[in-house]
């Protein structure tokens, strides 16, 4: 589930930033708020049996109900909860509870908005889909027989789940609420991979059964494998085959021709809601477009300076052609790409202590993107447990971008931020286990820039790769609003990225289709990073020699994922407190090892 900012959050953030921030005793208002969000969160977890939540969340033995009746019921429930939340006076809450209140309002407003616009009738785009979420479950760690039994039960629920999703998609199709057709061509390949697999063992669903924990007796392992094989071949594959026929024969051929979100039902209001959801800010799309042009011009000047450092004597377009075409910039094998990414990630490990006071105990792994997803998948994606690198089409995977990419997707980006959030038992679950794009993507993009201070960019080409990634995200401000507000064509968006970044052409096309079919999401990266950079500059100016980079980073990460106004208010408080490291109790340092 995604989260955003709606009216009222800024006012709450101002309360957080004022003198009332001094810690207050827990009040009756605090207790009311905690009881409300605890009840609703438990209800929400039962409603949404997510397939991709990671190793820390038990595998549910079912999939969520997504039919229209259930969706209407959820909307009524969240509206009722929102009314109860409004009855709790914000100023009666303690300082920490005011943060909880602001984050929780943001979540509820987003959930309500998604139901009002009936987002469930458009349950996939060129980047993400309801059927590929099972791939993440297949890649997670299975601990015991209970995990396997729940997984088999979940797979058995796929036919019912796909049927409900198809009914919703037909409703969206009938009212013209679909992703643009141009972004869907070929996206059925991931469905076909399962539908047309010769047997269960040829599907990604079988991966957890390749090596089962030794703690499960051999006889039970054999039983579980037999049950899984029967379920995959008797229920899962037929469900995928039915979905494949629907996509190819009905949905994709009749999807929208128009690209702009403002052309969908709800039009201007819908796109504005998407902006608020992904950026947590209520910004005018035209203002975002102009900001993107200004930022892109700044970064272009820096790119020219680094280009000259390399000794290249041609112009900027010629340099981009050189970077895209010279084989020395590209890995020769998938293993080379994976190993280079692992080497960069391990180098980061040796530098983290100088920039972060508190580090997570958990670790992440590095895996290739599953083959059925790779052709239309982004270059990489990271989280608290896995850094996925796309080894498909190696001629589109330049090594000069790999350092920035790894800093973003692994540590100190998504893997570190997500793991620290998960390990903060002092945070309410609704804050610990949720993802806010502006915060999470803003942090990860900030980490790419932080790599300069960390000494991670060894060559001018690496630094140009970092800058092309910065340009890529600034260009998203231009492209997203250009498509969805100004009516740009797909070709114009592709040309803009081609002319201003060193991204490979394959990646550019994949990315543009993502922006077209997922309006607003692309805006979260640069706006989120700007909020963190501006907060840091403000703290450094105010604190002078008292500014400690580790304390600043710990303060940002201790929040968990929050809307940007809440982040800014917290750094204002950090300044008032003299730049003190928060050192949460829940982040206790590991005890010293005892001597043998």
Secondary structure, DSSP 8 states (H G I E B T S, - for coil): ------TTHHHHHHHHHSGGGS-----HHHHHHHHHHHHHHHHHHHH---S-S-TTS---SS----SHHHHHHHHHHHHHHHHHHHTS-GGGS-HHHHHHHHHHHHHHHHHHHHHHTTGGGS-B-SS-BTTTHHHHHHHS---SHHHHHHHHHHHHTHHHHHHHHHHHHHHHHHTT-S-BGGGTTTTTHHHHHHHT-SSGGGSGGGGGGTS--TTS-HHHHHHHHHHHHHHIIIIIHHHHHHHHHHIIIIIGGGSBS---GGGSTTHHHHHHHHHHHHHSS---HHHHHHHHHHHHHHHHHHHHHHHHHTT--S-HHHHHHHHHH-GGGB-SSHHHHHHHHHHHHHHHHTTGGGT-S---S---EEEE--HHHHTTS-SEEE-SSEEEE--SSGGG-BGGGHHHHHHHHSTTTHHHHHHHHHH-TTS-HHHHT---HHHHHHHHHHHHHHHHHTT---SHHHHHHHHHHHHHHHHHHHHHHHHHTS---HHHHHHHHHHH----HHHHHHHHHHHHHSTTGGGHHHHHHHHHHHHHHHHHHHHGGG--HHHHHHHHHHT-S--HHHHHHHHHHHHHTTS-----GGG---------
